[in-house]
Amino acid sequence: MSYSVLSYLTDSAEIKKVYGSRNKKLLATLLDEFSEDFDILNEDFENDLDKNENAQEILKDIIDGEIRFPEIAFMYGYVYEKICEYYGELIFPPNDELSTGYYWDVPKQTYKAFIPIPFSDDFPEIFSIENKDLKSNKERFLSLFDREDVDEETFRIEKEDFEFIFNQAIEKNKDLVFFLY
């Protein structure tokens, strides 16, 4: 299995409004918007889910501000990604994909979200950065001087990709979320 890092430019204020809003209209909108995605998630993880556990119920939990299924914390992460997508956009670097190795080498908190969801001890890893913290996190991400067993040109490209993602978030005045799978 290969790993990948995805990044979203999003709006943390809107995402924070979702949690505990009990907004039934929003629930219906998001269930409709991500119907196929949620069905795919449920199918992909059918062996890990009990009868009443599914992506739709996790979304309901988030909107209701409760955590009924902490044992499937990974599903909260996948649904959180869909909420980030709804209030933002998936963004790709100029060199096609972000380096998983580079991401792993950056010293950072492994799990961080804009809303209080449980985190899995496995995937997805989530790192959410509010706009006000982008510059300091950009410095941290770009502070690596080299990576073991990576040639200079590859390292330069990896660093350039992360710099591009941060610059896009800063220029567009958005928040940034990384998901590692």
C-alpha positions, -999 to +999 in steps of 0.1 A: +000+000+000+013+034-009+007+065+012-004+099+001-010+134+015-039+154+004-044+191+011-075+213+013-079+250+013-110+255+035-129+277+059-124+267+095-151+292+107-177+274+086-165+240+097-167+250+134-203+262+128-212+227+117-202+209+149-232+208+173-253+230+151-282+205+150-289+220+116-312+194+099-312+213+066-274+212+065-275+175+074-298+169+045-276+190+021-244+172+031-260+138+030-272+145-005-239+161-016-218+131-004-242+103-008-220+084-032-188+091-012-204+079+020-217+048+003-182+040-009-167+046+026-193+023+041-185-003+016-148+000+020-150-004+057-180-027+060-160-053+079-151-026+106-186-013+110-215-026+131-251-024+119-258+012+128-223+025+122-218+043+089-206+076+074-241+091+075-245+085+112-210+100+118-221+131+099-252+132+121-230+129+152-208+158+141-238+180+134-254+170+167-222+176+186-219+141+199-196+111+195-215+079+197-190+057+179-155+064+193-144+029+183-146+039+147-127+071+150-112+067+116-147+073+101-149+106+118-117+116+100-131+106+066-163+125+072-143+155+085-125+154+052-158+157+033-168+187+054-134+203+046-141+196+009-176+211+011-163+243+026-132+244+004-112+228-023-087+200-028-055+216-039-026+199-057+011+211-059+028+219-091+047+185-091+014+165-088+015+151-053+029+160-019+057+138-005+046+115+023+082+111+035+087+149+037+053+153+055+063+126+080+097+142+087+082+176+096+079+179+134+042+186+141+012+174+161+000+142+144-037+148+148-054+182+148-089+192+136-110+223+138-138+204+156-136+179+185-137+146+167-120+114+180-088+104+162-078+070+151-044+055+161-042+047+124-052+066+093-062+091+083-037+114+100-052+149+101-034+182+105-056+214+104-040+248+104-060+280+108-051+310+086-036+329+115-011+300+121-001+295+084+031+315+084+046+299+115+036+264+102+050+272+068+083+280+085+082+247+103+074+228+072+101+245+052+127+243+080+139+208+069+175+210+056+177+176+041+161+141+042+180+109+046+183+089+014+168+117-007+188+134-034+191+172-035+168+177-065+140+155-051+143+173-018+141+207-035+109+196-053+093+182-022+099+214-003+087+235-033+054+216-033+047+223+004+057+259+000+032+262-029+004+248-008+011+272+021+014+301-003-019+293-019-036+292+015-020+325+025-028+342-008-064+330-008-069+338+029-080+302+036-073+276+063-053+245+054-059+208+062-036+179+054-048+143+053-023+115+053-035+081+040 
